[in-house]
Amino acid sequence: MISYLISNMSDKISKITTVQVPLKEIQETKQLLMAANQLVLKCQMIKDKKYAYIPIKDKNKVKVMFKQFKIIDKKLKMISKETDLRKILAAELNEEEFAELKTAYDIIGTIAIIEIDEKLKHKEKYIAETLLKANKAIKTVLKKAGAHGGEFRTQKLEWLAGEKTKETIHKENRVSLKLNVEEVYFSPRLSTERKRIMNKINEGEDILVMFSGCAPYPCVLAKNTKARNVFGIELNPAGHKYGMKNIKLNKLHNVIVINGDVKKVVPYIFHYIVGMKSADKNDELETRLIHHPVIMELHLFDSDIFEGRPKLEKTIKKLQDKGVHVVLHMPFGYNGKRYSLGQMDIKRELAMFKILGELCRKYHIKAVVHPTQDIGIAEDEEMLVDNIRKLEKYYDYFYFENVTHGLFAKTGDIVRIGKKAGIRNMCIDTCHLFITYRDNDKIEKHIKKIRKNFNTYFHLNDHDYKTHSCEIGKGYIDFSKILPYVNLGVTEVCNKNEKHPKEMIRSYINVEHTLRKFDRILMPLPKTADDFLATALSVAKKGTIIHFYDFLNESEFDIAKVKIFKACKKAGMKYRILDIVKCGQHSPKVYRICVDFKIL
């Protein structure tokens, strides 16, 4: 049995130093304070209409942790039951044992990770059970069984008490992060740093997160900012798997995570953000999948949506199991008729869109839809807007594609209709644009305008005045103007033989050699991030902000500046240091720091 020390001050009110925290950030702040051993557990937190006042130990240390919060003295009620781990264990450990006791621990979700000295091994179960009883938020206690190491910087952990699991859901900055704490590197202490970066993001930024793990940075940035797209690259397959789960868990629609080596992925990133298109036919899919596309857009027929749905779902699951992102493309029509929302009677359209939308919701995938299809009927804009609004509950999942003529073809019309209807996502078809404008400068202006107002997805195809969607490079579209804006899409090319799609595959290979530039690059890999500076600089442009992390003694912060100077000099790039921030203490006098710098 655990015997708690009971004090005689159950009704005592004392003046205590507190940190003033917005109500929605209570749990996250308490977790960080507890992990840093700065939470006073024997005092009751108080709240008013806007804030909570959490009791703290050292105001100077907490000021460093939470620069955005005020430190205020408040009168708080003392809690009678002792919850300070050292005080509870003082009665049960002898002097030598007590000297070896480490009471700082990390809390990730409902799991506490503690360090037990070898001299206290015989008391480790008791210590773990004491921690469980002292902190009701903790359900599992694990102990460190080795240092962080290996290719994925993971740490061996042993179960001591509570629920026998190493998987948990950690909450911070309005996101939930599911992970196995032994399989994935994750630091709850970086929650404040993630929030700092979050507050710097400008609307419309394209962000690259190197070493993204289970996607804490991508999820926090996508959830809390107006970034256009957040790309994450992670080498650890387990980290990537949890990253995919966390995107779905947080219902995010502008995050792309990639499993691979940063140095190998970045130069060929279009291979990971541009895929291919196929019908739901095994012989067509096989000839495309041998090239390992990360995205597969399935062009559907009416029968796939209705009677063939079980087979379609089987294909979706099979592709997702292979790590392929699935996009669906609506059927063009039924019984010789074209689907269109630009007409009065849309019962059949609504039935089809409902099935399509529910499939997207079920598998957390997207679909390309045509609001109109240029079928020669008289179009009424208000009727079209009203009909599009009937799909509102699927807006997160639907990309609305531009057509060649009519109401949904030109820039001004698409933006106006899209804003009236409240659309969020657009599919930009480059061949359709060339047919509409026959001018590459106008195509670029269209893309800029659409990207400014909507999330985008691309159908990349060329036009030669003969074939509707010909092989890229065989027509008149200038892709050097287009590819810098592409965030996600497929090469949608007409092939002479769909079972052997040579034209599509050549187009796919053609675009994968293009470098994709970013507005902001995060490099949260202390100690070895400088090995990747050249890679980061290769996809930076004028105005790009890079966040470079390192572990350094407080007297050696200039070493990080030297690393940046050498890398930029070699790349022939000018830069300016914006800030050097302490993100947490790694060991005595050694800090995790972040150097923010801007490419000029």
N, C-alpha and C positions, 0 to 999 in steps of 0.2 A: 504493500500500500504506500501511496505517496502522502507524506504528512506536510501540509502547508503551514508556513509560519503565519499566525494570525496577529495582526497589530490591534491596538486598542483605539484606533482613530477613525472608526466607522462614520462618525458625524463631523469630522474635522474639515474645515474649509481653509484652503491655503492659497496664497498668491503664487501662481506658477507661470513660467514662460511658455507661450504657445505659438504655433504657426497658424496664421489665418488662411483658410483654404476654402475655395468655392465648394458648395455642397456636392456637386457632381464629381469632385475629385478626391473625396474623402478616402475611399478604399485604396486607391492607387497610392496616395500620399502616405497612408499608414503602412502599407507594405514596404515602401522605400525607407521610411523611418525605422521600421523594425529591422530591415536588412542591414541598416547602418548602425544599429544599436542606439538609436537616438529617440525612440519612443518611450515616454514615461507611462508605464502600464498601470501604475497604482493610482492614477488620477482619471476622473471621468471627463471625457470630451464634452464640450457644450456646443450648441448651435443657436444661430438666430435665423432670420428669414433668408439670408444670402450666404452665410459662411458657417463653417465649423472651426472650432478653436482646439487644436490638437496639442496636448502637452508634450514638450520636448526637453532634452537634457542639456545640450550645448548649443546656444543660439548662434554662435559664430560658425559652427560646422553646418547647421541647418540653413543659415543664410547662403552658404556656398551651394548647397544642394538645391535650394528653391529661391533663386534670386527674384522671381516674380511675385513671391508672397511676402506679406508683412509679418514681422515678429512682434507679438503683443503679450503683455502680462495680463493674466486673467485670474479671477478667484474661482478655484475648482474644488469639487468635493473629492476627498480621498476614498479609494476603494479599500474595503476591509480585507479582502482576500489577497494575499500576496501573489503577484504574478511575475516578479523579477526573477529570472532563472537562476542567477548567482545566489540571490538570497534564499530561494527555495532549497537549492542544493547545498548551501553552507552547513546545514544541520546534518547532512548525510555523508559529506566527504571530509576526509582528514585534511590536515594542512597541506601536505605534499600533493594530494590529489586536487585540492582546490586551486593550487598554484598552476596546475596544468590545464585547468578548465578553460575552454574557449566558448564564449556565449554569443558571439556574432554568427549569424547564419543568414543564408539567402532564402527568401520565400518566393517560389514560382507557383502561382495559382494556389493550390491547397497543399503543396509539397514544401517542406522545410529541408534544406540541405545543410548539414552540420559537419564540423570537423572534430574528430575525436583523437586525442593524443594516445599513443600506444600504451602509456601508463594507466589510462582510464578505460582500456578496452573491456575490462571486467565489469565496468559500470555503464557501458554504452547503452544497453537496453533501458536501464533505469533513467538515464539522462533523457533519452528519446521519449519515453513515456511521460516524464515530467513535463517536457516541452509540449506534448500533445494536450495535457491537462491544463497547462498554463495559458495556452493560446487556442481557443476554440475554432479559429479560422483554419488551423492546420489539421489536415486529415492523415497525412503521411509524413514520416521522418526517414530520410535517407542520409547516409554518411559518405563523405568523400573517401574513395578507395584508391585514389591516384590523382595526379595532376592532369590539367587539360593538356592534351597532346594528340599526336597522330595527324593525318592529313586533314581531318575534319574538326580538330580542336575540341573533341568531346572528352568526357570525363567518366571514368568508371565509378559507379555508385552502388552502395549496398543498402538493402532495406533493413530498417531497425524496428519500426513500430507503426501502428495505424494500418490504413488500407494498403494492401500489398500491390502497389502499382507505381509505375514510373511515368505515367501519362497524366497530364492535367490540362486545365484551361486557365491561362493567366489573363487577367484583365488590366489594361492600361490605356490611357489616352483614347477612350471610347471604342476600343477594339477588343476582341477576344482572340487569344492566340492558343491554339491547341498544339501540344508538343510532347514528345517523350524526352525527359530531361537528360537521359543518358545517351540518346542517339543524336541529339541536336544541341549545338552550342547556342546558349541564350543567356543574356544578362539582364535581370530585372532592374539593375542599377542604372541602365542606360535609358530608362523611361524618360527621365528629365532631359537627356540629350536628344532623344527622338522628338520630344515636344519642342525643344529649342529649334531644331531644324524645321519642324512643321510650321512654326511661326514665321519662317523666312521665305516660304514658298509663295511665288507669285502666280496669279491666275494664268492658266494656259501653258505651264511649264511641262516639258518632256524631261523626265528624271530617270537616271540610271543608278541603281543600287548594286554595287559589286558586293559579292559575298552576302547574299540576302538571307541566308538561313531559312527559318520557318516563316519568313516574310514580315517581321515586326516593323521594319522601316517602310516597306511598300504599303502595308495595311494602314499604318498610322497616317502616312502622307496622303494616301488615296481617300481615306475616310474623313480627314479633317481639313483638307485644302481643296482648291480648285485647280489642281494640277491636271493637265490634259491626259497624260499617260505616265505610269510608273513601271519601269522595267526592272526586274530583279534577276540576278544571275547567281546560282548556288551550285557548288560542286557536289555537296553531300546529297545523295539520292533521298535519304530520309528527311533531310531538311527541306528539299524540294517538295516531297510528298506532303509534308505538313503545310508548306507554303500554299500549295494548291487547295488543301482543305480549308485553310484560313481565309483565302479569297472568297470561297463559297460561304464559309461561316459568317463572314462579315458583309456578305451580299455586295461585293465590290465588282465594278464592271469596267474599270480602266487600269487594271493591273495585269501585267504579263510577266510570269516567272519562267525562267529558263534553267534547265538542269545541265550544267557543263562547266568547263574550265574557263574562267574569265578571259584568259589570253587567247583561247581558241574560239570562244563565242563572239567576242567583240568585233574582230575583223570580218566575221561572216554573219553578223547579227540578222541580216535579211533572211538568211536560211531559217532563222527561228521565229521571225515575225511575218514571213510571207509563206503561204502554203500552196496547195493545189486544189483543184476542183474535180469531182467525180460523181457519177450516178451511184446509187446504192446497188452496185453490181460487183460481185466478187472479182470477176476477171478485169474490170476497170480499176478497182481499188488496189489490187495486187501490183499492177504495173506502176502505180504511183508510190505505194508504200515502200518499195525497195529503195527509194531515194530518201527515206526517213523524214518526210515533211512533218513539221510540228503542228501544222494546221491542215485540216481537211474539210473543205466545204462540200456538202452533199447536195447535189441538185436533185430536187424531188419531183416526182410525178404525182398526179392526183391520187393514184392507187396507193402510193407509199404512205400518204397521210391517212387514208381511210382504211381499206381492207388490208393493206400491207404494213400497218403500224407495228405489229409485234416484231417483224423482221427488221424494220428500221431501228427500233429500240435495241435490238440485239447488236446491230452494227454500231450504234452509238456507244454502247457499253464496251464492245470489243476495242474500238478505237481509243476510248478513254483509258482502258486498261493498258494500252501500249504507250500512254502518255501523250496522245494526240489531242489537240484542241479541236472540238467539232463545231462547225457552223452549218446550219441548215439553210437551204435556199428554197423559198416557196415554189410550188408548182405554177407553171404559167397559166394553166387553165384546165377545163374539163369539158368533155363531150363537144370538142371543137370550139368552145367559147373561152375567151380570155377572162381571168380574174381581174377585177378593177374596182376600186373604191370611188371612182369618179362617175358613178351611176346611181340610179334610184334604188333598184332592188339589189341588195347585197346580202341576202340571207345565206346563200351558198358561201360567199366570201367570209362572212362572220363565223360560220361553222368551221371552215378550213383554218382561219386564223386562230380560233380558240384552241383547236387541237395543236397547232404549231406552237402557240404561246405556252400551253401547258407542258409540252415536251421540253421547251427551253427552260421553263421553271424547274421541272423535275430533275434535269441533268445539268443545270446551271450553264447553259450554252446560249448562243445567239442565233438569230435567223435573219437573212436578208429578205426584205419584202418590197414589192412594187406597189406603191399607192395607186398609180395609174399605169396603163400599159400601151398607151397610144393606139387604141383600137378603133379609132375613127368615130367615136361617139362625141356628142356635144358635151363639153366639160363645164361644170359649174363649180367655182372655187369654194363658195360657202358650203355647198353640199359635200364637196371633197373633204373640207376641214371637219365638218360634223361627222362624217363617216370615219375619218382617221381617229377622231377622239374616242370612238367606240372601242378602240384597241388600247386605250390608255393604261390599263393594268399590265400590259406587256411592253410598255415603252422601254424599260430597262433591257429588254431582250431583243428588240427589233431594230435592225438597221434599215432605214427607208432609202431605196436606191433611186438615183436620178434616171430619167428616161431620155430619149433622143428628141422628142417633140412634145408639145402640149404644155399643160400646167406645171408639170414637175420636171422641167428640163433646164431652164435658165436660172442663173444665180439668184437674182432678185425674187423671182417667183418661189423658189425653193425655200429661201430664208423667210420670206413673208408667211408662206403657208406653214412652214415648220414652227415658227414662233406662235402663230395663231393656234395651231393644234397642240403646242406644248411638246413637240417631238424632242428627244434628247440625242438620238444617234442617227447618223447618215452613212450610207454606202456610196462611195464615189467611184463610178465606173468611168475609166479614162477613155475607152472607145466611144461611149455614149457622149462624153464631153467633146471629143473631136468632131463627131458627126454634128453636134449642136453648133460648135463655134468655128471649127476648122482653123484654129489659131492657138499656138502654144502659149503665148502670153496671156490670152484670155482664160485658157485652161488653168494656168498657175494662179491667176487672180481669183478664179472660182474656188479653187482648193483652199486658198488662204481665207477667203470669206466664210466658207463652210466650216473650216477648222476653228475659226474664231467663235462660231456660234453653236457648234455641235461636236459630239464625239464622232470619230470617223473610223471607217473600215474601207479598204480599197479592193476593187476589181481591177487588176493591172492587165491591160491588153492594148494592142496597137491597132491601127486602122490604115489600110492601104487603098481606100476607095473601092475595093472589090470584096474583101472578106470582112464580115462584121467585126470579128475579134481575131485579128491575126497575130502571129508570133511577134513577141517584143523584139524590136530592132529591124523588123521587115516593113514597117509602115512609116508614118510621118510624125508620130508623137515624140516629143523631146523629153525622154525620161530623166535627163539630168535636172530638169526643172521640177519633176514630180517626186522622185524618190526621197529627197530630203524631208518631205512632209508625211511620208508613209509611216504609220504606226503599226498597222496590222492589215492583213488582207491575203488574197490569193492571186495566182496567175490564172486568169479566166480566159483561156485561149481555145479557139476552135481547132480541132485536130482532124486530119484526114482519116485517121483510124483511132477511135477513142480507146480501143484495147491496147494500142501502142502509141501513146500520146507524145510523139517526138517533139511537136511544136511547143506543147506546154512545158515539157521537161527542159528543153533548151531555154525557154523563157525564164523558168525557175532558176536554172544555173546562172543565167545572164545577170539577174538582179542580185544574187547572193554575194557577189563580189563588191557590192557598194557599201561604203562606210556610212553609218547612221550617226549624226551629230546630236548632242544632248544639251539642254539648258543648264542642267545641274547634275553633278556626279558625286555619289557618296562612296567612300572607301573605308568602311568600318572593320578593318583588319589590322589592329595594332601589331607592331613588331616587324611585319613583312609587307605592309601596304606599299612601301617604296618600290618593291619589285614590280608593282603594277602601275606605277605612275606614268610610264611611257604609254601603256595601253589606254589609260584614262585620257591622256593628252591627245591621243590619236583620234578620239571622237569628241573632243572639245572644240569649241568655236569661239569667236570673239563674243565676250559677255558670259560665257559659261562659268559657273561657280563650282569649285571642287572642294569637298570636305575631306581632308586627309587626316587620318588618325594614327597615333603613335603612342607607345609607352616610353616615358622619359623621366629622368630625375629633374626636379624642379629647377636645378641650376643648368640644365642642358637643353632647354626648349629650343635654342637656336639650331640644334642639330636637325630638327624637322625642317627649319627654313632652308638649311643647306641642301637637304635632299630635294626639296622642291626647286631650288635654284638650279641645281645640276640637271634635273630632268627637263626643266623648261628651256635651259640653255641648249641642251642636246636636241630638243625638238624645234628650236628656233622660235620659241613663243615668248611673248612678254606677259607679265602677270603683276598683280598687286596683292599683297597680304591684307586681308580684311580684318582678321581677328585670330587670336589664339585662346582657346577655351579649355579649362580643366573640366573633364567629364567625369571624374571620379578618381579615387586613390587606389592604386594597384598594390602598393606595398609602402613601407615607410619612405617618405620623400619621393616616391615614384608615382607619377600620375598618368592616367589615360588622358591624352590631350587631342584636341581637334584643331587643325589649322584650316581656316576658311580662306581660300584665295580665288581671285578672279582673273580670267584670261582677258588680256587687253587687245 
